[in-house]
């Protein structure tokens, strides 16, 4: 399995990398939505995990850009964020997200 994780927090990226690698999953990291689109050009992830609140290109813009590409249109996208409002979840779903995980998460579960 191949995962792209997009988050502006180095701590979260490190935690995701350790968790995914420990589970035998290949991970690719990006610092924000713009960097995520650059990384995405060279890989074919099975799943994308993205934060919402990021500089340069936020998670909503990133999800929208991914969904506009033919190659990655159907890749599942999970939102990993501190936000939990129903309005933001609906906005992410409308942009094309397929799931929602609230930070902090427990890598053991």
C-alpha positions as a Markdown table, in Angstrom:
| # | Residue | x | y | z |
|---|---|---|---|---|
| 1 | Unk | 0.0 | 0.0 | 0.0 |
| 2 | Unk | 1.1 | 3.5 | -0.8 |
| 3 | Unk | -0.1 | 6.6 | 1.1 |
| 4 | Unk | 0.4 | 10.3 | 0.6 |
| 5 | Unk | 0.1 | 12.4 | 3.8 |
| 6 | Unk | -0.2 | 16.2 | 3.6 |
| 7 | Unk | 0.1 | 18.2 | 6.8 |
| 8 | Unk | 2.0 | 21.4 | 7.7 |
| 9 | Unk | 2.8 | 20.0 | 11.1 |
| 10 | Unk | 6.2 | 18.3 | 11.1 |
| 11 | Unk | 5.2 | 16.4 | 14.3 |
| 12 | Unk | 2.0 | 15.0 | 12.6 |
| 13 | Unk | 4.0 | 14.1 | 9.5 |
| 14 | Unk | 6.6 | 12.3 | 11.6 |
| 15 | Unk | 3.9 | 10.5 | 13.6 |
| 16 | Unk | 2.1 | 9.4 | 10.4 |
| 17 | Unk | 5.4 | 8.3 | 8.8 |
| 18 | Unk | 6.3 | 6.2 | 11.9 |
| 19 | Unk | 2.7 | 4.7 | 12.1 |
| 20 | Unk | 2.4 | 3.9 | 8.4 |
| 21 | Unk | 6.0 | 2.5 | 8.1 |
| 22 | Unk | 5.4 | 0.4 | 11.2 |
| 23 | Unk | 2.3 | -1.1 | 9.5 |
| 24 | Unk | 4.4 | -1.9 | 6.4 |
| 25 | Unk | 2.9 | 0.9 | 4.4 |
| 26 | Unk | 5.0 | 3.1 | 2.0 |
| 27 | Unk | 4.4 | 6.8 | 2.9 |
| 28 | Unk | 5.1 | 10.0 | 1.0 |
| 29 | Unk | 4.9 | 13.3 | 2.9 |
| 30 | Unk | 4.1 | 16.8 | 1.9 |
| 31 | Unk | 4.1 | 20.1 | 3.8 |
| 32 | Unk | 1.0 | 21.7 | 2.4 |
| 33 | Unk | -1.5 | 21.3 | -0.4 |
| 34 | Unk | 0.7 | 22.9 | -3.1 |
| 35 | Unk | 3.6 | 20.5 | -2.1 |
| 36 | Unk | 1.1 | 17.7 | -2.0 |
| 37 | Unk | 0.1 | 18.3 | -5.6 |
| 38 | Unk | 3.8 | 18.3 | -6.6 |
| 39 | Unk | 4.5 | 15.0 | -4.8 |
| 40 | Unk | 1.3 | 13.5 | -6.3 |
| 41 | Unk | 2.7 | 14.0 | -9.8 |
| 42 | Unk | 5.3 | 11.3 | -9.2 |
| 43 | Unk | 3.3 | 8.7 | -7.3 |
| 44 | Unk | 0.1 | 6.6 | -7.4 |
| 45 | Unk | -1.2 | 6.5 | -3.8 |
| 46 | Unk | -3.9 | 4.0 | -2.7 |
| 47 | Unk | -5.0 | 6.6 | -0.1 |
| 48 | Unk | -4.4 | 10.3 | 0.6 |
| 49 | Unk | -4.5 | 11.8 | 4.1 |
| 50 | Unk | -4.7 | 15.6 | 4.3 |
| 51 | Unk | -5.0 | 18.3 | 6.9 |
| 52 | Unk | -7.4 | 21.2 | 6.3 |
| 53 | Unk | -5.7 | 24.3 | 7.8 |
| 54 | Unk | -2.4 | 24.7 | 5.8 |
| 55 | Unk | -0.5 | 27.6 | 4.2 |
| 56 | Unk | -0.3 | 28.2 | 0.4 |
| 57 | Unk | -3.1 | 25.7 | -0.4 |
| 58 | Unk | -5.5 | 24.4 | 2.2 |
| 59 | Unk | -7.0 | 21.0 | 2.4 |
| 60 | Unk | -10.2 | 22.0 | 0.6 |
| 61 | Unk | -8.3 | 23.4 | -2.3 |
| 62 | Unk | -6.0 | 20.4 | -2.3 |
| 63 | Unk | -8.9 | 17.9 | -2.4 |
| 64 | Unk | -10.6 | 19.9 | -5.1 |
| 65 | Unk | -7.4 | 19.9 | -7.2 |
| 66 | Unk | -7.0 | 16.1 | -6.7 |
| 67 | Unk | -10.6 | 15.4 | -7.8 |
| 68 | Unk | -10.1 | 17.4 | -11.0 |
| 69 | Unk | -7.3 | 15.1 | -12.1 |
| 70 | Unk | -8.3 | 12.1 | -14.1 |
| 71 | Unk | -5.5 | 9.9 | -12.7 |
| 72 | Unk | -6.4 | 10.5 | -9.0 |
| 73 | Unk | -10.1 | 11.2 | -9.2 |
| 74 | Unk | -11.1 | 8.0 | -7.4 |
| 75 | Unk | -8.3 | 7.8 | -4.7 |
| 76 | Unk | -9.9 | 7.8 | -1.2 |
| 77 | Unk | -9.1 | 11.0 | 0.7 |
| 78 | Unk | -9.1 | 11.1 | 4.5 |
| 79 | Unk | -9.1 | 14.4 | 6.2 |
| 80 | Unk | -7.0 | 14.5 | 9.4 |
| 81 | Unk | -7.7 | 17.7 | 11.3 |
| 82 | Unk | -8.4 | 19.4 | 14.7 |
| 83 | Unk | -11.6 | 20.6 | 13.2 |
| 84 | Unk | -14.8 | 18.7 | 13.9 |
| 85 | Unk | -17.7 | 20.9 | 13.0 |
| 86 | Unk | -20.5 | 19.4 | 10.9 |
| 87 | Unk | -20.2 | 22.4 | 8.4 |
| 88 | Unk | -16.5 | 21.7 | 7.7 |
| 89 | Unk | -17.1 | 17.9 | 7.4 |
| 90 | Unk | -19.9 | 18.7 | 4.8 |
| 91 | Unk | -17.6 | 21.1 | 3.0 |
| 92 | Unk | -14.8 | 18.5 | 2.8 |
| 93 | Unk | -17.3 | 15.8 | 1.7 |
| 94 | Unk | -18.6 | 18.2 | -1.0 |
| 95 | Unk | -15.0 | 18.8 | -2.2 |
| 96 | Unk | -14.5 | 15.0 | -2.5 |
| 97 | Unk | -13.2 | 13.7 | 0.8 |
| 98 | Unk | -14.3 | 10.2 | 1.7 |
| 99 | Unk | -13.5 | 10.2 | 5.5 |
| 100 | Unk | -12.7 | 12.3 | 8.5 |
| 101 | Unk | -10.2 | 11.7 | 11.4 |
| 102 | Unk | -10.0 | 14.2 | 14.3 |
| 103 | Unk | -6.5 | 15.1 | 15.7 |
| 104 | Unk | -5.0 | 14.1 | 17.9 |
| 105 | Unk | -5.2 | 10.5 | 16.9 |
| 106 | Unk | -3.9 | 7.4 | 18.7 |
| 107 | Unk | -1.5 | 5.5 | 16.4 |
| 108 | Unk | -2.0 | 2.4 | 18.6 |
| 109 | Unk | -5.7 | 2.2 | 17.7 |
